[in-house]
Amino acid sequence: MAYVVRKPGSTISEAQIMEIIAKQVSPYKKIRKVAFINAIPRTPAGKILRRDWLSMLYLLPTILQADDIKLTLKSKLIPKSTNSAEMPSIDLKQFQENISNHFRPWQRSFQFWVRAADIYTGYKVFQVRVSFEKDVEKAEAMWERQHEHAADKIYSMCYDMGGFFLKNSDCVFLKKDFNLYALLDPLSYKLIWVVLNEYIVFYYSCLWSSASIAQVHRARLKGDKKDVVVKVQHPGVQDLMMTDLRNLQTFALCVQKTDIKFDLFSVCKEMEKQIVYEFDFKREADAMDRIRSFLSEINKKTVVKVPRVIKDVVTRKVLAMEYIGGIPILNLKDEIIKRGINPDGKLAAAAKQNILKSLTLAYGQMILKSGFFHADPHPGNILICKHSEVALLDYGQVKELPNLLRLGYANLVLAIADNDHIRASEGLRELGIDTLSLCENERAELFKLAQVMFDTKLLPGVTILQPFDEDSSIKKIAVQAFPEELFSVLRTVHLLRGLSVGLGVNYSCAEEWRPLAEEALYFSGRLKDEDLKSRNRRRRRFFRRSSGWSK
């Protein structure tokens, strides 16, 4: 969003400004909204007064009310009316808002299907065009341009519609400079006093970040000098996301019958289940405590930082936790340059590798050792602290794998790490992934499919995954049934792959998780002593302990 001060006599419009800027910036940096204001507060030297500017942005106060939250507003900017003789009148604005809310699901559905049809038909027409191109390099270049063109449309849809599409945009955009959350408009208020249980009071000092389900404030407990973070749920966002998910489920059914031979409907059902959990902040607080305790118990040194919950200040729609300082992983390159370090040099590369190593170790321990894991490692949930330490935020999406599924996945990890095609095929069947071969070299393609789904390493010569490409594994091996319980693992691996692409580090999480997978199978009795000893112990990169394993 852009705030613009017109020159005296200027009649420039919002559309003209957006058109001018669009010609000078990349598509994802285009302005989506313009607001005209009278002035921007500045010093006599012309420097913007940031505090006064932020005060202007939060000038209009809003009272948020939820089940067990009481939000009380204090502001001298808007005085209350004391004229008791005023005649009651119809609130036309409220009436219009009620009508709009009633038809909003239909409006969102219409917007989704128009945009989805446009993107889908664009790919179908392109497939016909590219089939006439015999030069492989030219065809790849055409695919790249088509993906860029479609990405612009998907980006616009995610930003304009928000809701579920905004939340899952990180699964689509792997480049680090795609950050839709930074463009979100915050809830408008300057001062809010939150009264919980009639005796706990917070003062909101500043907005920290805004996301699809909630916005986060850096605050201070009254009478305490330590900063805390308070997460407040957006009102009415749950109904919005349920509408989006129902539309996506229908679209998934259509696509899996025509183009992508993958059980997308089961994936959408699992997404629906997980999204519902995210609206219960009490559940999130319990998950945060559980993962924090687990990681601290099994590691002598902190692998990733997990915020500590403020126990007395947790409701279904408000969550308070300790403040952890750091920079978003999306800003890592800028921070490296700011410190005078070559972003492509050895020092920067080592820092990036340490960051990925910490994240990969933490996720390997959570998935393979505990079975209970944080299932949303998108860039907005990762902070980089001092000495390249990593903090993992937002525990709304967590998943607990059944024991058999956890051990089955450990077996598949070993198969991928060992490049064992036979074991990989057996591992997919053990996990309940039902496939149908549409090619001659079934075993090799099954192994390649397992790598694409459950390993972060990109294959030689591959820079981007293309499910519509005729040579893609999904075109050659149809996935007729995919267990819903396994979707969170699939999503986590793909988000880790996105992080590695953004950081410029191509690595295999299966190889890094090999020792953890071995021990998971060993302590369950599925791997014998002689099998464990026969493996090359020099490949064990991670510190491991026998305590804390799920039996």
C-alpha positions in Angstrom: 0.0 0.0 0.0 1.2 3.5 -0.8 0.4 6.8 1.0 0.6 9.8 -1.4 0.6 13.5 -0.8 -0.7 15.4 -3.9 1.0 18.6 -4.9 -1.2 21.7 -4.9 -3.5 21.6 -7.9 -2.7 18.0 -8.7 -5.6 15.7 -9.8 -3.6 12.5 -10.2 -5.7 9.4 -9.5 -5.1 6.1 -7.7 -5.1 4.2 -11.0 -2.5 6.6 -12.6 -0.1 6.2 -9.7 -0.4 2.4 -9.8 0.2 2.4 -13.6 3.3 4.7 -13.2 4.8 2.5 -10.5 4.0 -0.8 -12.3 6.2 0.3 -15.2 9.2 0.8 -12.9 9.1 -2.3 -10.6 8.9 -6.1 -10.7 5.3 -7.5 -10.9 5.4 -8.7 -7.3 6.3 -5.2 -6.1 3.3 -3.5 -7.8 1.2 -1.2 -5.6 -2.2 -2.7 -4.9 -3.7 0.2 -2.9 -3.2 3.9 -2.8 -4.4 6.3 0.0 -4.2 10.1 -0.4 -3.2 12.1 2.7 -2.7 15.8 3.4 0.9 15.6 4.8 3.6 13.3 6.1 5.1 14.5 9.4 8.7 15.6 8.9 11.5 17.5 10.7 12.7 20.9 9.5 15.5 19.0 7.7 12.9 16.9 5.8 13.4 13.6 7.7 10.2 11.6 8.3 9.1 11.5 12.0 8.5 7.8 12.3 6.6 7.9 15.6 4.2 10.6 14.5 3.8 8.8 11.2 2.9 5.5 12.9 0.5 7.4 15.2 -1.3 8.7 12.1 -1.6 5.1 10.7 -3.3 3.9 13.8 -5.4 6.9 14.3 -8.8 5.3 14.1 -9.4 3.0 17.1 -11.3 -0.3 16.9 -12.8 -2.3 19.7 -12.3 -6.0 19.2 -14.5 -8.4 21.1 -14.2 -12.1 21.4 -15.6 -14.9 23.5 -13.3 -14.6 26.5 -11.5 -11.4 25.7 -12.5 -7.9 26.8 -10.8 -5.2 24.7 -11.2 -1.8 26.2 -10.2 1.3 24.2 -8.7 4.5 25.6 -8.2 7.4 23.1 -8.5 11.2 23.5 -8.7 11.5 19.7 -12.4 10.6 19.3 -14.6 12.0 22.1 -17.8 10.4 23.1 -21.1 12.1 22.3 -23.0 13.4 25.4 -26.1 14.6 23.6 -28.8 12.4 25.1 -31.6 14.2 23.2 -30.4 12.8 19.9 -33.1 10.8 18.0 -32.2 7.2 17.3 -31.3 6.7 13.6 -30.7 3.8 11.3 -27.0 3.0 10.9 -26.8 2.7 7.1 -23.1 1.7 7.2 -23.8 -1.2 9.5 -26.8 -2.3 7.4 -24.6 -2.3 4.2 -21.9 -4.2 6.1 -24.4 -6.9 7.1 -25.7 -7.3 3.6 -22.1 -7.5 2.3 -21.2 -10.2 4.9 -24.2 -12.2 3.9 -23.1 -12.4 0.2 -19.4 -12.5 0.9 -18.9 -16.3 0.6 -20.6 -16.2 -2.9 -18.5 -13.3 -3.9 -15.3 -15.0 -2.8 -16.3 -18.3 -4.6 -16.9 -16.4 -7.8 -13.6 -14.5 -7.5 -11.7 -17.8 -6.9 -13.2 -19.7 -9.8 -12.7 -16.9 -12.3 -9.0 -16.6 -11.3 -8.4 -20.3 -11.0 -9.9 -21.0 -14.4 -7.8 -18.3 -15.9 -4.6 -19.8 -14.5 -5.5 -23.4 -15.4 -6.6 -22.7 -19.0 -3.4 -20.6 -19.4 -1.4 -23.8 -18.7 -3.5 -26.0 -20.9 -3.1 -23.6 -23.9 0.6 -23.4 -23.2 1.0 -27.2 -23.1 -0.4 -27.2 -26.7 2.0 -24.5 -27.8 5.1 -26.0 -26.2 4.4 -29.4 -27.7 5.4 -28.0 -31.2 8.8 -26.8 -29.9 11.4 -29.5 -30.6 14.4 -27.7 -29.1 14.7 -28.8 -25.5 16.4 -25.6 -24.3 13.9 -23.4 -25.9 11.1 -25.4 -24.4 12.6 -25.1 -21.0 12.9 -21.3 -21.5 9.2 -21.2 -22.5 8.2 -23.2 -19.4 10.2 -20.7 -17.2 8.3 -17.7 -18.8 5.0 -19.5 -18.3 5.7 -20.2 -14.6 6.7 -16.5 -14.1 3.5 -15.4 -15.8 1.3 -17.7 -13.7 3.2 -16.8 -10.6 2.2 -13.1 -11.1 -1.4 -14.1 -11.3 -1.3 -16.4 -8.3 0.5 -13.7 -6.3 -2.2 -11.2 -7.2 -4.9 -13.7 -6.2 -3.2 -14.4 -2.8 -2.9 -10.8 -2.0 -6.3 -9.6 -3.2 -8.3 -12.5 -1.7 -6.2 -13.0 1.5 -7.6 -15.7 3.8 -6.4 -19.3 3.2 -4.6 -18.3 -0.1 -2.4 -15.8 1.7 -1.6 -18.2 4.5 -0.4 -20.9 2.1 1.4 -18.6 -0.4 4.8 -19.6 1.1 4.3 -23.1 -0.4 3.9 -21.5 -3.9 6.6 -18.8 -3.8 10.1 -20.2 -3.1 12.0 -17.0 -3.8 12.9 -15.1 -0.6 11.7 -11.7 -1.9 8.0 -12.9 -2.1 6.7 -11.8 1.2 3.0 -11.2 1.1 2.7 -10.9 4.9 4.6 -7.6 4.8 1.8 -6.1 2.6 -1.0 -6.9 5.0 -3.0 -4.0 6.5 -3.0 -4.1 10.3 -6.1 -3.8 12.4 -6.6 -0.1 13.0 -6.0 1.1 16.6 -3.5 3.1 18.5 -4.0 2.2 22.1 -5.7 -1.0 23.4 -6.0 -2.2 26.9 -6.6 -5.9 27.0 -8.3 -7.1 30.2 -8.1 -10.9 30.8 -9.7 -12.6 33.8 -10.5 -9.1 35.1 -7.1 -8.6 36.6 -4.3 -9.0 34.0 -3.6 -5.9 31.9 -1.4 -5.4 28.9 -0.3 -2.2 27.2 0.2 -2.5 23.4 3.3 -0.6 22.5 3.6 -1.3 18.8 2.5 -3.7 16.0 5.1 -6.3 15.3 3.7 -8.3 12.4 0.4 -9.2 10.8 -0.6 -12.5 9.2 -3.6 -14.3 7.8 -5.1 -15.5 11.1 -3.8 -13.1 13.7 -1.6 -10.1 14.2 1.2 -9.9 16.7 2.1 -7.1 19.0 5.3 -6.5 20.9 4.1 -5.4 24.3 5.0 -5.1 28.0 3.3 -6.6 31.0 2.1 -3.9 33.3 4.5 -3.5 36.1 7.1 -5.6 34.3 10.2 -4.5 32.4 10.5 -7.5 30.1 8.9 -7.3 26.6 6.4 -10.0 25.6 4.6 -10.8 22.4 0.8 -11.0 22.2 -1.0 -12.7 19.4 -4.5 -11.5 18.7 -6.9 -13.4 16.3 -8.5 -11.5 13.5 -12.3 -11.4 13.9 -14.3 -13.4 11.4 -11.3 -15.0 9.6 -12.3 -18.6 10.3 -15.5 -18.5 8.1 -13.4 -16.9 5.4 -10.9 -19.7 5.3 -13.5 -22.4 5.4 -15.1 -21.0 2.3 -11.7 -20.9 0.6 -11.0 -24.5 1.5 -14.3 -25.8 0.2 -13.6 -24.2 -3.2 -10.0 -25.6 -3.2 -11.3 -29.1 -2.5 -13.6 -28.9 -5.5 -10.8 -27.6 -7.7 -8.5 -30.3 -6.5 -11.0 -33.0 -7.5 -11.1 -31.6 -11.0 -7.4 -31.3 -11.5 -6.5 -34.7 -10.1 -8.9 -36.3 -12.6 -7.4 -34.5 -15.6 -3.8 -33.5 -15.2 -2.0 -34.1 -11.9 -2.3 -37.8 -11.0 -2.1 -37.2 -7.3 -4.7 -37.6 -4.5 -5.0 -33.8 -3.9 -8.5 -34.2 -2.3 -7.1 -36.1 0.7 -4.4 -33.4 1.0 -7.1 -30.7 1.1 -9.1 -32.6 3.8 -6.0 -32.8 6.0 -5.4 -29.0 5.4 -9.0 -28.3 6.5 -8.5 -30.3 9.7 -5.2 -28.5 10.5 -6.6 -25.1 9.8 -9.5 -25.6 12.3 -6.9 -26.3 15.0 -5.1 -23.0 14.3 -8.0 -21.0 15.7 -7.6 -22.5 19.2 -4.7 -20.6 20.8 -4.9 -22.7 24.0 -4.0 -25.8 21.9 -1.2 -23.8 20.3 0.2 -22.9 23.8 0.2 -26.6 24.8 2.0 -27.6 21.6 4.6 -24.9 22.1 5.3 -26.1 25.7 5.5 -29.7 24.6 8.0 -29.1 21.7 10.1 -26.7 23.8 10.4 -29.3 26.6 11.2 -32.2 24.2 14.0 -30.3 22.3 15.6 -29.0 25.6 15.5 -32.5 27.1 17.3 -34.3 24.3 19.9 -31.7 23.4 22.7 -30.4 25.5 22.9 -27.3 23.3 19.9 -25.3 22.0 19.1 -26.5 18.5 16.3 -24.0 17.9 14.7 -21.5 20.2 11.1 -22.0 21.1 9.2 -19.1 22.9 8.0 -19.6 26.4 4.3 -19.3 27.0 3.0 -16.8 29.5 0.7 -19.3 31.3 -1.8 -16.8 32.8 -2.5 -15.1 29.5 -3.8 -17.7 27.2 -7.3 -17.8 25.7 -8.8 -19.3 22.5 -8.2 -16.0 20.7 -5.3 -14.4 22.6 -1.8 -15.9 23.2 1.1 -14.2 25.1 4.7 -15.5 25.0 8.2 -14.3 25.6 9.8 -12.0 23.1 12.8 -13.4 21.1 14.9 -10.9 19.3 16.1 -11.6 15.8 15.7 -10.9 12.1 13.3 -12.7 9.7 15.1 -15.2 7.6 13.8 -13.3 4.5 16.0 -10.4 5.5 19.1 -12.5 6.0 20.9 -11.4 2.8 20.2 -7.7 3.6 21.6 -8.2 7.1 24.7 -9.9 5.8 25.4 -7.0 3.3 24.7 -4.5 6.1 27.5 -6.0 8.1 29.9 -5.7 5.3 30.0 -9.4 4.5 30.0 -10.8 0.9 26.6 -12.6 0.6 28.2 -15.0 -1.8 31.4 -15.6 0.2 32.5 -18.5 2.4 31.5 -16.8 5.6 27.9 -16.2 4.5 27.7 -19.7 3.0 28.8 -21.2 6.4 26.1 -19.2 8.2 23.4 -20.4 5.8 24.5 -24.0 6.2 24.5 -23.7 10.0 21.0 -22.3 9.9 19.7 -25.1 7.7 21.6 -27.7 9.8 19.9 -26.5 13.0 16.4 -26.5 11.4 17.0 -29.9 9.8 18.2 -31.4 13.0 15.3 -30.0 15.0 12.7 -31.3 12.4 14.5 -34.7 12.2 14.3 -35.1 16.0 10.6 -33.9 16.1 9.4 -36.1 13.2 11.5 -39.3 13.7 12.2 -39.3 17.4 9.0 -37.8 18.9 6.4 -38.0 16.1 5.0 -34.6 17.3 6.3 -31.7 15.2 5.9 -28.1 14.1 4.3 -28.4 10.7 4.6 -24.8 9.3 8.3 -23.8 8.7 7.6 -21.1 6.2 10.0 -18.1 6.1 7.7 -15.9 8.2 7.9 -18.3 11.1 11.7 -18.4 11.3 14.0 -15.8 13.0 17.7 -15.6 12.9 19.2 -14.7 16.3 22.8 -14.0 17.4 25.5 -16.4 16.3 23.3 -17.8 13.6 20.9 -19.3 16.1 17.4 -20.1 14.9 14.1 -19.3 16.5 10.9 -21.2 15.4 7.7 -19.3 15.8 3.9 -20.0 15.4 2.8 -23.4 16.6 -0.7 -23.3 15.3 0.0 -26.1 12.8 1.4 -29.1 14.7 1.0 -32.8 13.9 1.4 -36.0 15.8 2.2 -39.0 13.7 0.9 -42.5 14.6 3.7 -44.7 15.7 3.5 -47.0 12.7 3.5 -44.1 10.3 6.5 -42.5 12.0 8.5 -45.8 11.7 7.3 -46.3 8.1 8.6 -42.8 7.3 11.9 -43.6 9.0 12.2 -46.7 6.7 11.6 -44.5 3.6 14.1 -41.9 4.7 16.8 -44.7 4.9 15.8 -46.0 1.5 16.2 -42.5 -0.1 19.5 -41.8 1.7 20.9 -45.2 0.6 19.6 -44.8 -2.9 17.8 -48.1 -2.5 15.0 -48.3 -5.2 13.5 -51.6 -3.9 13.3 -50.5 -0.3 11.8 -47.1 -1.4 9.0 -48.9 -3.4 8.2 -51.0 -0.4 8.4 -48.0 1.9 5.8 -46.1 -0.2 3.4 -49.1 0.0 4.0 -49.4 3.8 3.0 -45.8 4.2 -0.3 -46.4 2.4 0.7 -44.5 -0.7 -1.2 -46.3 -3.5 0.4 -45.7 -6.9 -0.4 -46.7 -10.5 2.5 -47.0 -13.0 2.0 -45.2 -16.3 5.5 -46.0 -17.6 7.9 -48.9 -18.2 10.7 -48.2 -15.7 8.4 -48.3 -12.7 10.9 -48.8 -9.9 13.2 -46.0 -11.0 10.3 -43.6 -11.4 8.9 -44.6 -8.0 12.2 -43.8 -6.4 12.3 -40.4 -8.1 8.7 -39.7 -6.9 9.8 -40.6 -3.3 12.7 -38.1 -3.7 10.4 -35.4 -5.0 7.9 -35.8 -2.2 10.1 -36.5 0.8 13.6 -35.1 0.2 14.8 -31.5 -0.1 17.5 -32.2 -2.6 16.8 -31.1 -6.2 17.9 -33.6 -8.8 20.8 -32.7 -11.1 19.8 -30.2 -13.7 16.5 -29.4 -11.9 15.9 -25.9 -10.7 12.2 -26.0 -10.3 9.6 -28.7 -10.0 7.1 -28.9 -12.9 4.1 -31.1 -12.3 2.6 -30.2 -15.7 5.7 -31.4 -17.5 5.3 -34.7 -19.4 8.6 -35.9 -17.9 7.5 -35.2 -14.3 7.2 -38.2 -11.9 3.6 -37.4 -11.2 2.8 -37.8 -14.9 4.5 -41.2 -15.0 3.3 -42.6 -11.6 -0.2 -41.7 -10.6 -0.7 -41.4 -6.8 -4.3 -42.7 -6.4 -4.4 -42.6 -2.6 -2.3 -40.5 -0.2 -2.7 -40.8 3.6 -4.1 -37.6 5.1 -1.9 -38.1 8.2 1.3 -37.8 6.0 0.4 -34.5 4.4 2.1 -32.4 7.2 5.4 -34.3 6.6 5.1 -33.7 2.9 4.4 -30.0 3.4 7.2 -29.6 5.9 9.8 -31.2 3.6 8.6 -28.9 0.7 8.9 -25.8 2.9 12.4 -26.8 4.0 13.2 -27.3 0.3 11.9 -23.8 -0.4 14.2 -22.4 2.3 17.2 -24.2 0.9 16.4 -22.8 -2.6 16.1 -19.3 -1.1 19.4 -19.6 0.7 21.1 -21.2 -2.3 22.1 -24.4 -0.5 21.1 -27.7 -2.2 21.1 -30.4 0.4 19.4 -33.7 1.2 17.3 -33.9 4.4 17.1 -37.7 4.0 20.9 -38.0 4.2 21.0 -35.7 7.3 18.2 -37.7 8.9 19.8 -41.0 8.2 21.2 -41.6 11.8 17.9 -40.5 13.4 16.0 -42.9 11.1 18.4 -45.7 11.9 18.0 -45.2 15.7 14.2 -44.9 15.4 14.1 -48.3 13.7 16.7 -49.7 16.0 14.8 -48.8 19.2 11.6 -50.2 17.8 13.3 -53.5 17.0 13.0 -53.2 13.2 16.8 -52.7 12.8 19.1 -55.3 14.4 22.6 -54.7 16.0 24.4 -56.2 13.0 22.5 -54.0 10.6 23.3 -50.9 12.6 27.0 -51.8 13.0 27.4 -52.5 9.3 26.4 -49.0 8.3 29.1 -46.4 7.9 29.2 -44.5 11.2 31.2 -41.6 9.7 27.9 -40.6 8.0 26.4 -39.7 11.4 26.5 -35.9 11.4 24.2 -35.2 14.3 24.6 -35.6 18.0 22.2 -38.3 19.2 21.0 -39.8 22.5 19.0 -42.9 23.2 16.6 -41.1 25.6 13.3 -39.6 24.5 12.5 -42.1 21.7 8.9 -43.1 21.1 8.6 -46.8 21.3 
